Amino acid sequence: MQATDSFYQDVRALSALLREYNETHRPKAITPEEAAANLRAWHGRTSISAPQDWFNISNSKTDMNRSLGLGPAIVRAPLGFSQGAEFCLRHEHNYRYRTLLWEPRSVNLGDVGYMDHRTGSFVTLFNAFDPSLGNSKLQSIPVLFGPRALVSLQSVERPRRSFLDKLNWARRGRHFDLRRDSPEVLVVTEDTSLRFLNKTGYATRWFERYIEDILAIYGQQHGISREDFIFVLGCLDARYWAICARNTTSSVRMRSTPSFSRTPSKDWAVFVDEATSTPLPADSSRVSSHKDPQTVLLYGMHFSPSGGLTV
């Protein structure tokens, strides 16, 4: 009889634990706006200024397909570009790409550097896959696998748009409503490729292990702190890119020239204020003029003020 009573007590205790677990892990109700943002994020097309929540941020089949809590990305414009204001970043790609290069250039996976906020450019100090190409003092730091390993560690995705989409954009242009509570910067790209490391565990441990050595070599020389260093994990490259920054509520249309009729002597796109039908001033927009693909957006890991490593 005592064994039977003990059995039923265990069953009742287990039932109570299950009820407590279900109450604790019950999915919370979300608003229609949050549901729509989650759906856009699932398809990798949400703005980088999406709500701070936990959900899948990529439809990639690689290591990028992980859930991360990423809040709004605020980018600071360089001096002379819209008075150096801060903007919420908006683009059509995976919103892990949170760092905007106002001066796009070639950046490689594994580059270690920092953002120069005076010019809006990324300054590469060395590449972790071959530190010997940088400062001679880096020879004491072990390489990250070696330069040839990058071929097998990186993945490349090329977003494709249909011919009809391209034709419609060329005819009517693309319309964007910049009606946000805070200033917003818009990034539009064509002929785009996304490069990223599909395995980041060893790179993370390498960065944590040698950040103090890197700081000792470059910190005082460049006037940067531990939190300023960025280890590049992903690059968004584009042959054609356009950046528009507005700190006022407005409707903007981007008019682009069809790819088959573009010439080096003419901008491939122009941003126009729909209210006045005039091009935006030079201090609030810029477009690419380089023939080769350049890195426009990147994401990487860096150290937070609390000391932890984050992306």
C-alpha positions in Angstrom: 0.0 0.0 0.0 2.8 2.4 0.8 4.4 1.7 -2.6 1.1 2.5 -4.3 0.7 5.8 -2.4 4.3 6.7 -3.3 3.6 6.0 -7.0 0.5 8.3 -7.0 2.5 11.0 -5.2 5.1 10.8 -7.9 2.5 11.0 -10.6 0.9 14.1 -9.0 4.3 15.7 -8.6 5.1 15.0 -12.3 1.7 16.5 -13.4 2.4 19.6 -11.4 5.8 20.0 -12.9 4.3 19.6 -16.4 1.7 22.3 -15.7 4.3 24.6 -14.4 6.5 24.0 -17.5 3.6 24.6 -19.9 2.7 27.9 -18.1 6.3 29.0 -18.2 6.9 28.2 -21.9 3.5 29.1 -23.2 4.0 31.2 -26.4 3.3 34.9 -25.7 0.7 36.7 -27.7 2.1 39.0 -30.4 0.6 41.9 -32.2 -0.2 41.8 -36.0 2.7 44.2 -36.6 5.1 41.9 -34.8 3.7 38.9 -36.7 4.3 40.7 -40.0 7.8 41.6 -39.0 8.5 38.0 -38.0 7.3 36.8 -41.4 9.4 39.2 -43.3 12.4 38.2 -41.1 11.8 34.6 -41.9 12.2 35.3 -45.5 15.3 37.4 -44.9 13.8 40.6 -46.3 13.0 42.6 -43.2 14.5 46.0 -42.4 17.5 46.0 -40.1 15.5 48.2 -37.8 13.1 45.3 -37.0 11.7 44.9 -33.5 14.1 43.4 -31.0 12.8 39.9 -30.7 14.0 36.3 -31.1 13.2 34.7 -34.4 14.9 33.2 -37.5 16.6 35.9 -39.5 17.6 34.0 -42.6 16.3 31.4 -45.0 19.9 30.2 -45.7 20.7 26.6 -45.1 24.0 27.4 -43.5 25.2 28.4 -40.1 23.6 31.9 -40.7 20.3 30.2 -40.2 20.4 30.8 -36.4 18.1 32.7 -34.1 19.6 35.9 -32.7 18.1 38.8 -30.8 19.1 41.9 -32.8 17.8 45.3 -32.0 17.6 48.3 -34.3 20.9 49.2 -36.0 21.8 52.8 -35.7 24.5 54.1 -38.1 26.3 57.4 -37.8 26.8 59.4 -41.0 30.3 60.8 -41.6 31.0 64.5 -41.2 29.7 66.4 -44.1 27.0 63.9 -45.0 23.7 65.1 -43.7 25.5 66.9 -40.9 26.8 63.7 -39.4 23.4 62.6 -38.0 22.5 59.2 -36.8 20.1 57.0 -38.9 18.1 53.8 -38.6 19.5 51.4 -41.3 17.0 50.0 -43.8 17.7 47.6 -46.7 16.3 44.5 -48.3 18.7 41.9 -47.2 19.4 39.7 -44.2 19.4 42.3 -41.3 22.5 40.7 -39.7 24.3 43.1 -42.1 24.3 46.0 -39.6 27.3 48.0 -40.5 27.1 50.5 -43.4 30.1 51.6 -45.3 29.3 55.2 -46.4 32.5 54.9 -48.5 32.2 51.3 -50.0 35.4 49.5 -50.7 36.8 46.0 -51.0 36.6 44.1 -47.7 37.5 40.4 -47.1 36.1 37.8 -44.7 38.4 37.5 -41.7 39.5 41.2 -41.9 40.1 42.8 -38.6 39.7 46.5 -38.4 37.5 49.4 -37.3 35.0 52.0 -38.6 36.4 55.4 -39.2 33.5 57.6 -38.2 35.0 60.7 -39.8 34.9 59.2 -43.3 32.3 56.4 -42.8 34.8 53.8 -44.2 36.1 50.5 -42.8 39.8 50.5 -42.0 41.4 47.1 -42.4 44.3 46.4 -40.1 45.1 42.8 -41.1 43.4 39.6 -42.1 43.0 36.8 -39.5 43.7 34.1 -42.1 47.1 35.5 -42.7 48.2 38.0 -40.1 51.8 38.1 -41.4 50.6 40.4 -44.2 50.0 43.1 -41.5 52.2 44.5 -38.8 55.4 42.5 -38.3 54.5 42.2 -34.6 51.5 40.0 -35.7 53.8 37.2 -36.5 53.5 36.1 -32.9 49.8 35.5 -33.4 48.8 32.1 -34.9 47.0 32.2 -38.2 43.3 31.3 -38.4 43.5 28.0 -40.4 45.5 29.7 -43.1 44.6 31.7 -46.3 43.6 28.6 -48.3 41.1 27.5 -45.7 38.9 30.5 -46.5 37.8 28.8 -49.8 36.1 26.0 -47.9 34.8 28.1 -45.0 33.0 30.7 -46.9 29.6 30.6 -48.6 28.2 32.9 -51.3 24.6 33.7 -52.0 23.4 35.8 -55.0 19.9 37.3 -54.7 18.1 37.2 -58.0 15.2 39.3 -59.2 13.0 38.5 -62.2 13.4 40.2 -65.5 9.9 41.8 -65.1 10.8 43.3 -61.8 13.9 44.9 -63.3 11.9 46.1 -66.3 9.2 47.6 -64.1 11.8 49.4 -61.9 13.4 50.8 -65.0 10.1 52.2 -66.3 8.5 53.5 -63.2 11.3 53.6 -60.6 11.1 52.3 -57.1 9.1 54.1 -54.5 10.1 54.4 -50.8 8.2 56.1 -48.0 10.5 57.5 -45.4 8.0 58.2 -42.7 9.6 57.0 -39.5 9.9 58.4 -36.0 13.6 58.8 -36.5 15.9 59.6 -39.4 16.4 56.7 -41.8 19.1 55.7 -44.3 18.1 53.6 -47.2 20.5 51.3 -49.1 19.5 49.8 -52.5 21.8 47.4 -54.4 21.8 45.6 -57.7 24.1 42.8 -58.9 24.6 41.7 -55.3 26.4 38.9 -53.6 26.5 38.0 -49.9 29.7 36.3 -48.6 29.9 34.9 -45.1 31.7 32.4 -43.0 29.5 29.4 -42.5 31.5 28.2 -39.4 32.3 30.8 -36.8 33.1 28.9 -33.6 36.9 28.7 -34.1 37.0 32.3 -35.3 35.2 33.4 -32.1 37.6 31.6 -29.8 40.6 33.0 -31.8 39.3 36.6 -31.5 38.7 36.2 -27.8 42.1 34.7 -27.2 44.2 37.3 -29.1 42.2 40.6 -28.7 44.5 41.9 -26.1 47.6 41.2 -28.3 45.8 43.0 -31.2 44.9 45.9 -28.9 48.5 46.2 -27.8 49.7 46.5 -31.4 47.1 48.8 -32.9 45.2 50.5 -30.1 47.4 53.4 -29.3 48.6 53.8 -32.9 45.0 54.3 -34.3 43.5 55.7 -31.1 40.9 52.9 -30.8 39.7 50.8 -27.9 39.0 47.1 -27.4 35.3 47.7 -28.4 36.2 49.3 -31.7 37.8 46.2 -33.3 35.6 44.3 -35.7 36.2 40.8 -37.0 34.4 40.6 -40.4 32.1 37.6 -40.7 30.0 38.6 -43.7 30.2 41.1 -46.6 27.4 42.3 -48.9 29.0 43.3 -52.2 27.3 45.1 -55.0 28.3 46.4 -58.4 25.6 49.0 -58.3 24.6 50.6 -55.0 22.8 53.7 -53.9 22.5 55.3 -50.5 19.8 57.8 -49.4 19.7 59.5 -46.0 16.8 61.6 -44.9 16.0 63.2 -41.6 12.6 64.5 -42.6 9.3 62.7 -43.4 9.1 62.3 -47.2 8.3 60.1 -50.1 11.3 59.2 -52.3 11.5 57.6 -55.7 14.6 56.0 -57.1 14.9 56.2 -60.9 17.4 53.8 -62.4 18.8 53.3 -65.9 18.3 49.7 -67.4 21.5 47.7 -67.0 21.9 47.3 -70.8 22.0 51.0 -71.4 24.2 52.2 -68.5 27.4 54.2 -69.2 30.3 55.1 -66.9 29.7 58.8 -67.5 26.2 58.8 -66.1 24.8 57.8 -62.7 22.9 54.6 -62.9 20.3 55.8 -60.4 19.0 59.0 -58.9 16.8 59.7 -55.9 13.9 62.2 -56.4 11.7 63.8 -53.8 8.2 63.1 -55.0 6.7 66.2 -53.5 9.0 68.5 -55.5 10.1 66.1 -58.4 13.7 67.3 -57.8 16.8 65.2 -57.2 17.9 65.0 -53.6 20.9 67.2 -52.6 24.4 65.7 -52.8 24.8 65.7 -49.0 21.9 63.2 -48.6 22.4 60.7 -51.4 25.2 59.0 -53.4 25.4 56.3 -56.0 28.2 54.0 -57.2 30.5 54.9 -60.0 32.9 52.0 -59.8 32.8 49.1 -62.3 33.9 46.4 -59.8 31.8 45.1 -56.9 32.4 46.9 -53.6 31.4 46.0 -50.1 28.5 48.2 -49.0 27.3 46.4 -45.9 29.1 44.0 -43.5 28.5 42.2 -40.2 31.1 41.2 -37.8 31.8 40.4 -34.1 33.1 42.9 -31.7 33.3 43.4 -27.9 30.6 45.2 -26.0 31.4 47.6 -23.2 30.5 44.9 -20.7 33.3 42.7 -22.2 31.2 40.1 -24.0 31.5 39.3 -27.7 28.6 40.2 -29.8 27.6 40.7 -33.5 
